[in-house]
Amino acid sequence: MKVVVIGAGLIGLLTALRLKQQGVDVVVLEKAEAASESSWAGAGILCPIHPWLYPDSFTDLVNASLDLYPELQAELTHETGHDIQRIQSGLLIPCFADDAVKHQSAAQVWSDKFDWEMQRLTPKQALDIEPNLSTFVEEALYWQDVYQVRNPELLKAVMLYLQKLGVEVIEHSEVAQLLEHETGSVCGVQTSQGQTYEADAVLLAAGSWSEKLAVQSGFDLHVKPVKGQIVLLKTKPGTLKHIVKHDDAYFVPRKDGRVLVGATMENVGFARGNTVEALSELLAATQRLIPSLKHAQVEQQWMGFRPGSPDGLPYLGKVSAKQGLWVATGHYRNGVALAPITAKVMADWICGTQPNINMDAFAPDRVVCESESVGYPQL
Ligand SMILES: Cc1cc2nc3c(=O)[nH]c(=O)nc-3n(C[C@H](O)[C@H](O)[C@H](O)COP(=O)(O)OP(=O)(O)OC[C@H]3O[C@@H](n4cnc5c(N)ncnc54)[C@H](O)[C@@H]3O)c2cc1C
């Protein structure tokens, strides 16, 4: 069986890996450099932002994915010797008197329902475990079992493993159109340089750029880029011990002492670059929430385009009107957390095994209703 994967982000690469392990002849085509877009830019928090705002089917998928991470980490270390820096940081959500949204009770209900152990900390308890937190904290929600991964290291390990398995990842090879039989079923792709690749199945995993190819081949797929800007601070290791999150701002302490501050949610199309406004917002949140970080050195900033869907859910599965075409995109804010289950389900499915999770909520041709709480940010 031959499969072409469009897009060398984490989703396309990891699915290609799982396909190859099932004996599939797979090639990944990438319009720019592999592993350089959203998957590289993300913060690597292995837990959704405010998961209680999503339908239950989403948490089921997240939990199934996170269960696969220990095995994935061990496999990548064993096969490549590369450390993906998956560490248990725990997650703290501080609550303040003037919070516009009070998350406490919804978070408690969600945690109880899905077996995520959550503690409600008093200000003293919160400051005991995270001494640099703002002293204005009134209560903090604490999940000890939250992990993070360092995206570039994860991608590097996946790329090394693909190389070892002999999977071709062809860079600077933009897919310009899908090729179809007279019957309408998809049988390959053509690149903008005019090269054709025949295939029994094509997987569209082109992140924020997926909509264009879908529409060209006659089906509606709503994916919009939602830009996220990030600032990296250089601090001493141990300055921050946990992932701290408040509204859309979060702080992720890396092993080497660096603290990643993210992230904006911008509806600005594919406008690249970092802006004064966004950086000021992120640094203002830093001073408000972790005041002692005001002495930290700003080391780097970058951005990425999250592949946003109107309801915040990914599109996973086959396109019923186009035989041979499969979709794995629209992972929005959660593509790193959802990558292991996406890769497993998609590879099994393409190879003929039905998923043992109910995937109806993620069908590419579902009726998508825009969700104000987790969908696209308002302009
Ligand atoms: C600032 C930020 C913070 C984030 N934080 C987190 C987090 O903490 N936890 C989490 O789980 N997720 C997070 N995410 C989301 C996560 O990074 C994404 O959901 C995930 O990386 C999407 O992966 P992807 O492979 O679909 O897309 P991408 O990584 O964008 O890859 C798509 C690839 O397809 C290529 N492509 C596009 N069109 C074509 C074409 N026509 N032909 C060939 N190639 C093509 C692109 O060049 C690109 O390389 C964050 C994202 C951002 C931007």
The ligand as an SDF file (V2000), in Angstrom:
LIG
                    3D

 53 58  0  0  0  0  0  0  0  0999 V2000
    2.0030   29.3990   20.2060 C   0  0  0  0  0  0  0  0  0  0  0  0
    1.4450   28.0040   20.1890 C   0  0  0  0  0  0  0  0  0  0  0  0
    1.3240   27.3050   21.3940 C   0  0  0  0  0  0  0  0  0  0  0  0
    0.8260   26.0060   21.3880 C   0  0  0  0  0  0  0  0  0  0  0  0
    0.8180   25.2930   22.5560 N   0  0  0  0  0  0  0  0  0  0  0  0
    0.3960   24.0110   22.5680 C   0  0  0  0  0  0  0  0  0  0  0  0
    0.4570   23.2410   23.7490 C   0  0  0  0  0  0  0  0  0  0  0  0
    0.9360   23.7050   24.7920 O   0  0  0  0  0  0  0  0  0  0  0  0
    0.0050   21.9500   23.7230 N   0  0  0  0  0  0  0  0  0  0  0  0
   -0.5060   21.3920   22.5710 C   0  0  0  0  0  0  0  0  0  0  0  0
   -0.9110   20.2420   22.5980 O   0  0  0  0  0  0  0  0  0  0  0  0
   -0.5740   22.1150   21.4240 N   0  0  0  0  0  0  0  0  0  0  0  0
   -0.1350   23.4010   21.3930 C   0  0  0  0  0  0  0  0  0  0  0  0
   -0.1830   24.1380   20.2410 N   0  0  0  0  0  0  0  0  0  0  0  0
   -0.8740   23.5720   19.0680 C   0  0  0  0  0  0  0  0  0  0  0  0
   -0.0270   22.5950   18.2840 C   0  0  0  0  0  0  0  0  0  0  0  0
    1.2630   23.1110   18.1200 O   0  0  0  0  0  0  0  0  0  0  0  0
   -0.6940   22.3280   16.9370 C   0  0  0  0  0  0  0  0  0  0  0  0
   -2.0300   21.9260   17.1060 O   0  0  0  0  0  0  0  0  0  0  0  0
    0.0340   21.2170   16.1720 C   0  0  0  0  0  0  0  0  0  0  0  0
    1.4000   21.4680   16.1340 O   0  0  0  0  0  0  0  0  0  0  0  0
   -0.4870   21.0920   14.7520 C   0  0  0  0  0  0  0  0  0  0  0  0
    0.3470   20.2000   14.0660 O   0  0  0  0  0  0  0  0  0  0  0  0
    0.2100   20.0190   12.5030 P   0  0  0  0  0  0  0  0  0  0  0  0
    1.1910   18.9910   12.1190 O   0  0  0  0  0  0  0  0  0  0  0  0
   -1.2100   19.7990   12.1650 O   0  0  0  0  0  0  0  0  0  0  0  0
    0.5570   21.4620   11.9010 O   0  0  0  0  0  0  0  0  0  0  0  0
    1.9570   22.1480   11.5290 P   0  0  0  0  0  0  0  0  0  0  0  0
    2.9770   21.8900   12.5480 O   0  0  0  0  0  0  0  0  0  0  0  0
    1.6580   23.5770   11.2160 O   0  0  0  0  0  0  0  0  0  0  0  0
    2.3830   21.3730   10.2330 O   0  0  0  0  0  0  0  0  0  0  0  0
    1.6950   21.4740    9.0130 C   0  0  0  0  0  0  0  0  0  0  0  0
    2.7530   21.3620    7.9070 C   0  0  0  0  0  0  0  0  0  0  0  0
    2.1190   21.2580    6.6420 O   0  0  0  0  0  0  0  0  0  0  0  0
    2.8940   21.9500    5.7060 C   0  0  0  0  0  0  0  0  0  0  0  0
    2.0740   22.2420    4.5260 N   0  0  0  0  0  0  0  0  0  0  0  0
    1.0380   23.1040    4.4580 C   0  0  0  0  0  0  0  0  0  0  0  0
    0.5120   23.1000    3.2100 N   0  0  0  0  0  0  0  0  0  0  0  0
    1.2300   22.2130    2.5000 C   0  0  0  0  0  0  0  0  0  0  0  0
    1.1630   21.7740    1.1340 C   0  0  0  0  0  0  0  0  0  0  0  0
    0.2450   22.2450    0.2900 N   0  0  0  0  0  0  0  0  0  0  0  0
    2.0810   20.8720    0.7050 N   0  0  0  0  0  0  0  0  0  0  0  0
    3.0250   20.3620    1.5590 C   0  0  0  0  0  0  0  0  0  0  0  0
    3.1250   20.7690    2.8530 N   0  0  0  0  0  0  0  0  0  0  0  0
    2.2290   21.6650    3.3110 C   0  0  0  0  0  0  0  0  0  0  0  0
    3.3170   23.2090    6.4740 C   0  0  0  0  0  0  0  0  0  0  0  0
    4.4210   23.8530    5.8840 O   0  0  0  0  0  0  0  0  0  0  0  0
    3.6390   22.6070    7.8420 C   0  0  0  0  0  0  0  0  0  0  0  0
    4.9790   22.2320    7.9580 O   0  0  0  0  0  0  0  0  0  0  0  0
    0.3700   25.4170   20.1850 C   0  0  0  0  0  0  0  0  0  0  0  0
    0.5060   26.1150   18.9860 C   0  0  0  0  0  0  0  0  0  0  0  0
    1.0470   27.3910   18.9800 C   0  0  0  0  0  0  0  0  0  0  0  0
    1.2230   28.1050   17.6680 C   0  0  0  0  0  0  0  0  0  0  0  0
  1  2  1  0
  2  3  1  0
  2 52  2  0
  3  4  2  0
  4  5  1  0
  4 50  1  0
  5  6  2  0
  6  7  1  0
  6 13  1  0
  7  8  2  0
  7  9  1  0
  9 10  1  0
 10 11  2  0
 10 12  1  0
 12 13  2  0
 13 14  1  0
 14 15  1  0
 14 50  1  0
 15 16  1  0
 16 17  1  0
 16 18  1  0
 18 19  1  0
 18 20  1  0
 20 21  1  0
 20 22  1  0
 22 23  1  0
 23 24  1  0
 24 25  2  0
 24 26  1  0
 24 27  1  0
 27 28  1  0
 28 29  2  0
 28 30  1  0
 28 31  1  0
 31 32  1  0
 32 33  1  0
 33 34  1  0
 33 48  1  0
 34 35  1  0
 35 36  1  0
 35 46  1  0
 36 37  1  0
 36 45  1  0
 37 38  2  0
 38 39  1  0
 39 40  1  0
 39 45  2  0
 40 41  1  0
 40 42  2  0
 42 43  1  0
 43 44  2  0
 44 45  1  0
 46 47  1  0
 46 48  1  0
 48 49  1  0
 50 51  2  0
 51 52  1  0
 52 53  1  0
M  END
$$$$
